[in-house]
Amino acid sequence: ILSITQNKKRKNLKEFLLGKSKDVKYIIVMKYFKLREFICNCGCGKNKINRTFVRILSAARENSKNKDGTDIPFIITSGYRCEKHPESIKYTKRNPNNTSEHTKGLAADILVKNSRERAVILGALMTAGFSRFGIGHNFLHVDLADEDEKPQGVVWTY
């Protein structure tokens, strides 16, 4: 699902995919996503998206297919958000003792065009192991919040 471009041995690729590599010089090349999709869209240009999150999201995308086998893409409308992003500020005001998963690089909002697409994408996300979802009119929020910090197995609406 993910590969790296660097003059390293296959062992390092395996370590990277398993999240064991400490080398931050890796350049991630993804089959379904581009890193720029996860950049904070406030204009700061920061991108601290978590590689485990993207790996699981990529696994979900692999299974996002219509009944006829055609792919349903994941179009990321919001990935990482810095602390100065307007949505991060709103979230902090509403939840002063809590941090948005977007600011931790552990969340994304995915564009959905209709209810069928929403159902397929939601099913693919569940199959991949996600258990926290927000449902908006034209997007799905998914995150990997820590079990000790936020409830799991939840769905909410916006």
DOMI-560088 format. One record per residue (C-alpha): x, y, z. Coordinates in steps of 0.001 Angstrom, whole numbers, plus 524288, in hexadecimal, padded with zeros to 5 digits. Last residue first. Example, Ala and Ser with C-alpha at 12.3 -4.5 7.8 and 13.67 -1.06 7.14 Angstrom:
REM DOMI-560088
835667FBDC81BE4
8300C7EE6C81E78
//
This chain:
REM DOMI-560088
7A6D3843D882EC0
7A374835CA83203
7A97E82C1283B4B
7ADFB81DF783A79
7B4BA816BB84580
7BBBA809BB8473E
7C68180FC384F84
7C554819F985A3F
7D0218241F85B8F
7DC7E825AA86399
7E001818088685C
7DC2F811C685B6F
7E56681AFD8542F
7DEC7821BD848D3
7E0CF81BEB83B58
7D7FF824788331E
7CDC08248C8286C
7C53382FD9823E6
7BBF782D11818AC
7B7FF837CA80F48
7ACC883DC080782
7A1F783FC181189
7AA9883C0881CFC
7AC7382F10823C8
7B6AC82DEB82E65
7BD27820D583056
7C520819D383AB4
7C77980B1C83999
7D1F58097882F39
7D6AD7FB9882D30
7D8797FA0281E79
7CB167F38981D81
7C50A7FF5482435
7CB43808B281A7C
7C6C88004E80F05
7B8EC8001281457
7B8E080EE181613
7BDEC810A180830
7B35C807C6802AC
7A87880E1F80A9A
7ACA681C098073B
7ADAD8187F7F8CE
79FC2813517F935
79B1B81F7E80083
7A08B828F07F674
7AC99830F97F2E2
7B56582E387FE83
7C1C68361D8013F
7CAB38307680BAD
7CE67837AF81821
7DAEF8330F81E57
7E01A8303182BD0
7EC3D82BE18334B
7F5C1836C98301E
7F56F83B4483E40
7EEEA8482A83AB5
7E4868408E8330C
7E2188381A83F09
7DC8E844388458A
7E1A2846CB8532D
7D9B1846A785FB6
7D8EC84E4D86C5A
7D40285AE186606
7C9CE853CB85DAB
7C0EB85DF785743
7CB8B8686B856ED
7D5B185E44852CF
7CCFB8599C847A6
7CAE386777842A0
7D99E86A05842D4
7DC4E85D3683BD2
7D1FC8609983192
7D87086DE182F16
7E5ED8679C82D5A
7EF5086D9C83739
7F1F8860CB83E67
7F5F085A5C8319B
7EC788519482A5E
7F06A844AB82406
7E68A83EEB81AB5
7DB258466C814DD
7D4058448B807F4
7DA2683765804E8
7D4448313E7F8BC
7D34B822B17FB43
7D0A481C577EE30
7C5A1812B47EB85
7CB82808407E2F0
7C3F68002A7D923
7C11A7F2297DD0F
7B3197F1A27D7E8
7ADD27F21A7E5D0
7B55E7FEBC7E7EC
7C2C27FE637EE30
7C9A0803F37FA16
7D1C67F85D7FE60
7DF247FDEB7FABA
7DABD80AE88008B
7D9608045980DC8
7E73F7FF2080CEF
7EBD480CC38091F
7E4FF8127A8151C
7EC1C8086D81D73
7F94D80C78817C7
7F5A281AE38188C
7F294819AA8271F
7FF208121782963
8069581CD382242
80135827A982AF3
7FE9D8345F823C6
8078E83F508284A
805CA8481181C6F
8081D8569781DE4
805E985F9781232
8018B86B3681A5E
7F68586E9C810EE
7EAF586A8181945
7E9EE85E0A81121
7F2A8855C6819C4
7F94684C2E8109D
7F2C383EBC80F9C
7EFB583F088010B
7FD96843EA7FE9B
802998368D802BE
7FC5D830837F6BA
7F308825487F897
7EF0B818727F255
7FBB9811387EF9E
80411818CE7F91F
811EA81DB37F822
817628216C80558
82495827FF80591
82C9882293810B5
835AA82C188178A
82F0382A2C824AE
836CF81DD78279D
831458181383442
82C4F80BE282D78
8233F802EE83528
8164C8070A82F27
813F97F9A782920
814897FF9981B96
82138806A481EFF
827807FA7E824B5
823B97F2DE81879
829527FD9380FCA
835B47FDA881803
837597EF048161E
835CB7F10E8077D
842E27F82C80796
84445806E580709
8479B80FFF7FBD5
83B5E818257FD76
82E0B818617F77A
8244B812348008D
81891809A37FDF4
80AE68095580344
800008000080000
//
